[in-house]
């Protein structure tokens, strides 16, 4: 290795190789001395051989090939196309040499290997050519040519016999034809192993045929000679038959008889017999010369007087079977005797039955004789008794009257005493019977297809509205209003807190001044106080003012939002007409507001119908592959998950996951770490803490290196066991809480599955369930497990955080559940967790069943018991609470996209929008004088007032108005109310009978009492819950007038096909029964809704309290910052109103800054501008102006003084791009800007950083 030796590069690790090889080379030299040239060549060649050996040890095929190509190594006969074969063979030889203790391969070993591979490849090529010749000969059908090809030495075929050439030709030709048929390729060739197998099969066939032919010949000759002795031996040895020695004579006798039957006199037979091998190949055997051939001998006439092999086998088999059967009968003689006895017994019993049947047939005759005799005796006794009674009539009557009187009196007293003794039991029985009758009647009302009028009359009182009904309805309305208001207030509060988080974060980084944070904090505290004042102001004036024009505008908006709420098609289409960012905001505000956050069953039903319609629309129009639902971010799926994780679904997630998540977090001893590197580092730190000395182990290692340590593997296995145990607990909690999952989530999962199956009918059940699992687990549950503090699953104090170990534990559990739900195994980077793959597969099957069960839910109509008449029979009209800004935005969006969402010109939406006219401004909603026109902050005040909420009582514009009888639905409702009034005061079996029967004075009096009672109740009813005037007036009519109106209405309904007089108007009776059922269910649902609303309100109050605690925490933090800042800078004071005083009482005002594109290009901020040369940058001016909101900037681009473009820039967006590693962004779609340098410039110019 000395430089002065001027030798090629040598490798120190192969010193022994250099020593041995150079020593051997020196010994081969005549003078035992190597010249410098010889030594250089030898060292260069040995270095190349050493590197080749090193590559062989590393099994690096590419490096091996490169070393073989090295001209310095000097190998001969190298072929480029054989390099892969060289490498594989060298690796095999190297492995074998290493096992025998040889450390390296010498140059000669490698050269010999190369020569050997070349020779093998040459032999293989020659064999392939020979196989081609064989296939060509087989196709020609010439046995001689086929034999010649088979005997080619290069083919190296074994056991080829020239005598069998014909049979080889037949077998190979059949094999090739069969292969062409199976592969449907006429050019298919026989391969070497197929040819060798054909040769072996041919030899075996001929060998077997020769043995059988010899046996046939020997049997027939023995039969001709009459020699019995060799028969058994021939059958066993030649035919391989299982023969019985006792049947030897029978074999000979039957074979002789069969042969005698075949003898033909005068026939000219040749000495050849013919056999068929494998049912397709002929074989000829000469019985005289005992030679066989597959070629047909010339002029051959096969022997027909001899028995063939099949005939011999059949005769021998029959004889053996007969003998075995005879032995079987002898061995079971007792059983046969018993069988015969049973048969004889059967015959005897049959004769007995026949005799018995004969006697039974004669039974009527015997009975007639006996009856005649008994009748004669009875009549004689009766006549004698009658004569005696006729002679004593008076005495008999007297005795009977006394006895009857005594018996009746005793029975009456006994029964009366029994009733007195069991009075309580009798009362209970009567009550039970009455209750049972009532239950039967109610069951008939509930389940009968056509309940009778008599049953309906008993339960008609259930349709009355009591004081309790009105109180509960008002309470539901009040709670619903509070819930919706609280939800919107919390959402706004949460947005403000998030903005406060950002501002405090920017404050920490010195991105903005403290005054901005203080100003936002002050707005946050004042906002809740001003909201109430604004709502009161809008209620007194503005759109809800008492004027005809404003009232008309208000009703128009109520009609519009009722149509949008009840017809989901419009909103579903509108969602997909807007950009993604705009549609998301629209969904989060307007849509959920329109449905009052599903605060009651009606609105939850309508919201689910919207989700369903929108999801089907999105799948139909935007999903091209089934995996797009998983890989993309579908709008509707995002909206459904967001809603069900919000105020309505939050309690469900908390009940479902909170106990098990809290248990995991409270277990301080639980530490799950599935990262081998982290486990390794923790172990090294522990060793150093225990020993007090620096560890000699490296600190930074790869995953593979970490897994080489036993301690790391053991700790990792322990973590996996703990992970399984904890995951099982979470799974148990999830699987046992299926009924707790929101109905909306389960129904949308059902819709998602059915819609995908409809669009992708070839998708398997597993694929569909994986999509359902992505919705139910990954999108809905998984984030709540990973971050329970972010979804209110656990209670956190202000400023509190989850410990990193707890976060990691939950993350590991969520990762396992995510893999299990999607049936994804641990592979690649997670190979060290592959021991859990079996557990994942088992868990996936459980998840699969869970997802199937989750999709098994009823339709919303059945779940909520809602139909087309529901809005017409409810007490109160639907009310929504929506801000002025949301009304204006919705109106403008509908006008903008009305051509897409209402394509028909006569569409109801187009009619309503035309009636509303153009979009009004905020002031028209608020009314005159709401904002001072001279107020300098008028725009800001209007923006604040635009967030004011108003209540809209939704009504349909197309309901029946007073005096209009065209609306059959409302006519049906009026008629049902009149019928209920009539049947409650006048009984009858059918409606037709009641209508045709005049009412009595008493019935009219009862009707009058009912009218008075209803008038008193109506006076106590709130205005918004009262019926229409026409319905109220109908209820005040006398019975006869009600009947006449009922008859007129029924005729109108019958003309429309809704009822029929042929069924005695049973259809309308069924509708009334349905109303009674719905009324009862509605009361139950209302009570449940009261409980649910109260729970939701309590949860929202808790959340509000948490947000208020956050506000207090932020205020404390800001106050601390103010105190610290005051101490640091005595010349500058900051007031809590957000204003800053500086020396000289001059207010600081941040003005805009201007740069030319050339200057920004020099600073590196602008990289390039499309379609503009660098020398033109001086003509472009950028004007950067700070906006009203902190962190907002407006950038204007001017070319030669003319304003060309303008863009709004948010500082927070720049920080987000910097965090995500985005180095370059596009501005104005033309200028490429360096993000980091732009942030630096803004900090320097506007934030003094």
C-alpha positions, 0 to 999 in steps of 0.5 A: 500500500506504499505510494512509492511502489506505484502499484494499483489500488489494493484492499487491506481486508484482502491481505491474505489473498494478495499474499497467497496468490502472489506467493504462488505466482512467484513460485511459478516464476523461474527466478522466483522474482516478479518484475514490476510489470508482472506485479502490477498486472497481478495486483490489479487482477487480484484487486478485481477478484477481491472486489468480485468476491466481496460483491458475492458475499453481499449478494449484490447481483448488479455489482457482480455483473459490473465486476465481471465486465471489468477488463482488468480482471481478464476473464475469457469467453464472457457472453453479455446475455449470460451475465445473470446466469454467471452471477447466479452460478457464482453465488451458488458456488460461493455459498457452497465454498463458504460452507466448506471453509473456503473464504474466497474464489480464485481467478481460476475458479471463476473462469471455470464457472464461466466456462461451465455456464457457457457449456450448459447454455450451449447444451440447452440450446442444442436440446431446444433445437432437438425438441423442435425437430421432434415436434416437426416429426410428430406433426408429419406423422412418420414414425421413422422420422419421429424415432430418428428425432427421438434418438438425437444425442442432443435431446438426451432422451432416456429409454428410446426403443426403435421397436416402439416407434409407431406407438411413440408417434401415436402417443406424442401426436395425441399428447400434442393435439390434446395440448393444443385443444386445452391451450386453444393454441394450434402452434403449441409444442411438446416440451422435453418432460412431456416427450419423455413422459410420452416415451415412458408411457409408450414403453409401459403400455407395450410392456403391459400389452405384451404380458396380457397378450401372453396371458390370453395366448396361454389361457386359450392354448390351455383350454384347447389342450384341456389342461386345468393346472396352469389356469390359476397361475396364468390368471394371477401372473398375467392378468393380476386377478384375485382368484380362488383356488376352490374355483379352479374347475369352475374357471376352466369349465366356464372358460371352455364353454365360452370358447366353444361358443366362439369356435367357427369352422372353416374360418381362415384365422392368422396367428395374430391376436389384437389388443387395444391399449388405453382404449385407443392404440392397437397392439398385435401379438403373434401367438406362434412366435410370441412377438408383438408390434404396434404396426398392423401386420400385412394381411392380418386376420385377428383370431376370433375363435379365442377368448379376449382378455376382457371376456376372460376377466369377465368370466373369472370375475363372475365365477368368483362373485358366484362363489363368494355369494354362495359362501355368504349364504352358507355363513348366514344360514340362521339369518335366512331362517329367521327371515323366512320365519318373519315372512311366514308370520306375515302371511299368518297375520294377513289371514287373521286380518282378513278374517277380522275384516269379514266379521267387522263387515257383518257388524251392522247385522249383529247390532240390528238384532241386538237393538231390536231386542233391547228396544222391545224391552225398553218400550215395555218398561216405559208403558208400565211406568207411564200408566202409573204416573197418569194415575197420580198426576195431582200429587206429582205436580205438588211435589215437584213445585215444592222441590223446585222452589226449595232448590231455587231459593237455596241456589239464590242464597248460596250465589248471593253469599258467594258474591258477598264473600268475593266482592273484591275479586268480582270488582277486579274481574270486571275491571280486567274485562273492561280493560281487556275490552278497551285494549282489544278496541285500541288494538283494533284501532291500531292494527286493523286495516279498517277499524269500525266506527264504534271503536273509533268513537271510543277514542275520538277524545284523544284528538282533543288538545288539553292545557298540558299539550299547549304547555308542553308545546310552548315549552318545546318551542321555548327550549328549541329557541334557546338551544338554537340560539345557544348553538349559534352563540357557542359557534360564534364564541368558538370562532372568536376564541380560535381567532384569539388563539391565533392572535396570542400565537402571533403575539408570542412570535412578535408578529403583531402588537399587543394592542390588537390582542387587547382590542379583540379581547374587548370585542369578545367581552362586549359581543354577548351584551350587544346581541340581545339589544340588537335582537329587540331592536329588529323585533320592534322595527325593520322587516317585522314592523307593523306595516302591510308592505313589511308584512308581505315581505316577511311572509314571502321569506317565510314561504321561501324558507318553508319551500327550501326546508321541505324540498331538499332538491333545491339546497342539494343542487345549490351546494354543488353549484358553489365553490368548495370554500363557499359551500362549506361556510354556507352549510355550516351556517344557513343550512343548519340554521334552516333546520334549527340544528335538527332540534325536533323530529320534523326538522331532523327528518327534513335534514336527513332527507336533504343529506340523502338527496345531496349525497345521492347527487354527489355520488351520481355526479362527482364519484367516478371510482368507489375509492373516491369516497375514501381518498377524497373529501366529499362535501356531504360526508363532511357535512354529516360528520360535522353535524353529528359531532356538533351539539346534537351528536356530541353527547352521543360521542361522549357517552360512547367513548368517554368511559373507556378513554378516561380509563385509558388516560387514568391508567398511569402505568400504561405506556404504549410505544410501538416505535422501536427507535423510541423504545431503544432511546428510552432503554439507553437513557434508563441504562445511563440513569441506572449506571451513572455513566455514558452508554457505549451504545449509539444513540441514533439508530435505524429501526432494523438496528434497534430491533437487534437488541433483545431488550427492545424486542421484549419491551415492544412485545409488552407494548403490543400485549398492552395495546391489544388489551386496551384496544379490546376495551375500546372495541367492546365499548363501540360494539355494545353501543350500536343503539347509542349511535345517532340515527342520522349517522346510521341512516346516511351510512345506509344511503351511502351503501345503497347509492354506491351499490346502485352506481357500482353494481360489481362492487363486493360487499366487503368494498361497500362495508369498508366505505361505510367503515370509513364514515362510521369509524374513521371520520366519526369516531377516530378523531375523537379517540385521538384528540378527546380534548378537541371534541369534548369527550373529556373535561379539561380545565382552561390551559390544561393539556393531555400528557404526551404519553396519554396522547401516544397511547390513544394514537396507538389504539386509534391506529390499530382500530383504523387498520382493523376497520379497513382490513389493512395489515401492518407491512413495510415500515410497520413490519415489526407489528406484523404479529398483530395481523391475525388480530387485525383480521379477526377484528375486521370481521367484528367490524364488518358485522358491526357496520352491517348492523349499523346500516340496518335502520328503518326509513325516516318516515317510519322512524319519525312517523311523518307523512304529507299531512304532518305539518297540517295537524301539528299545533305550532308552525315551524319556526327558525332563527336566522340572521339577516346576513344569512337571509341576504346571502341565501337570497343572493345565492338562489338568484345567482344559481336559479337556472341550475337549481330550478330549470322549469319556468313554472317552478315554485321557487322561480315564482317565489323569487320573482315575488321577492324581487331583488336582494334587499340591503341590510338597512331595509331589514333593520328599518329606518333610523336603525343606523345613523347616516352620519355615523362614520362607522356606519359600515362597521355598524351595519356589518355587526347588525347583519349578524342579528337573528330574527325568527321566521314562522314558516308557512306554505304559500300553497296551503288552502286559504279561507273560502278556497275548496280546491286544496283536497288535503285541507278539505280532507282535514276539515271533513275529518274534524267535522266527522269527529265532532259528529260521532262524539255526540251521535252514536251509530254503526257506520258513518252513512247511518249517522249522516242519514239519522236526524240528531236528537235534542239531547245530542244537540245539547251535548254538541253545544257543550262541546262547542262551549268547551272548545271556545274556552280552550281556544281563548287560552291558546297562543296566537301562533298555535290557533287553528285557522278561522274557517276551521274554528267557525266550522266547529261552532256549527250545530250537528245537522249543519255539520252533517250537511257540510260533511256530505258536501265535502264527501261528494267532492272527495269522492269525485277526486277518488279519495273516498267511496260511498260503496265502502261507506266512506271507510277510507276517511274513517281509516284516516281519522284512526291514523290521526289518533295513532299519530297524536298519541305517538306525537305526545310520546315523542314530544315528552322525549324531545323535552328531555332531549332538549333539556339535556342538550341545553345543559350540555351547551351551558356547560360548553358556554361555561368552558368558553367563558373560563377560556375567556377569563384565562386569556384575559389573565394572560393579556393582563400579565402581558400588559403588566410586563410590557408596562414595566419594560417600557415606561415611555409607552402606555397601553390602555385596555380600550386598545388605544396606544399613547406615545410621546407627543400624543401623536397616534401611530398610523400604519401607512402603505408601502410601495415597491417596484417589481425590480426592487422586490426582485433584488430583495428576492421576494419576487422570482419572476412574472409571467409574460414580462421581461426582467428589464420591464420590472421597473414599470411595475409598482406594488402597493401594500396596504394593511387592512382593518383586520389585524394580519390582512393586507391589500396588495395592488399591482400597477403597470406604468401607473395604471392599476391592473390587479388587486388581491387580499392577502392574509398573514395567517395564510402565509404562516400556514404555508410556511409551516407546510413547507411551501416555499413559492406561491403565485400572486395574481396568477402571474407573479411567483413570490418567495413566501419566507422573504415576503413574511420577512418583509411584512414583519419588518415594515408593519410589525417592526420585527 
